[in-house]
Amino acid sequence: MDFWLNLWTLTLIVGLGLFAVIAIVVAIGGAFDIRSLFRSLNAQHNRREP
């Protein structure tokens, strides 16, 4: 019984750790993408003004 408890505890910890790492990577990548989007929109807006 002790083996299964250790196995599932380790599985939970590894899963939560991977989730945290992926969430941070996605958040950072998303922030860069949004910043790039706003720069692109601003450049298009500046080109259209007379």
N, C-alpha and C positions, 0 to 999 in steps of 0.2 A: 504494500500500500504506500509506503514511503517513497518508492521509486516513482509511482504515478503522480504523486503530489509534487515532487521535485520536477518531473518532466513538464507538467502543465504550468507550474510556476515559471519555469524557464521559458516555455513557449509564450506565455503571457508577457513576460518582461521583454523578450526579443521582439514580439509583435508590436508592443507599445513603443519600443525604441525605434523600430523601423518606421512606424507611423509618424513619430515626432520628427525624424530626419526628413522624411518625404514631405511632410507638411511645411517644414522650414524651407526646403529647396523650392517647392512650388510657390510659396509666398514670396521668396526673393526673386524668382524668375518672373512671377506675375507683376511684381513692382517694376522690374526693368521693362517688361512689355508695355505696361500702362504708361510709363514715362516716355517710351519710344512712340507710343500712339499719340500722346498729347503733343510731342515735338513735331510729329508728322502733320497733325491737324493744324498746328500753329503755322507751320511752313506753308501749307496749302492755303490757309486763310490769308497770310501775308502776300502771297502771290496774286490773289484775286482782287485785293484792294487797289483802287486806282491811284 
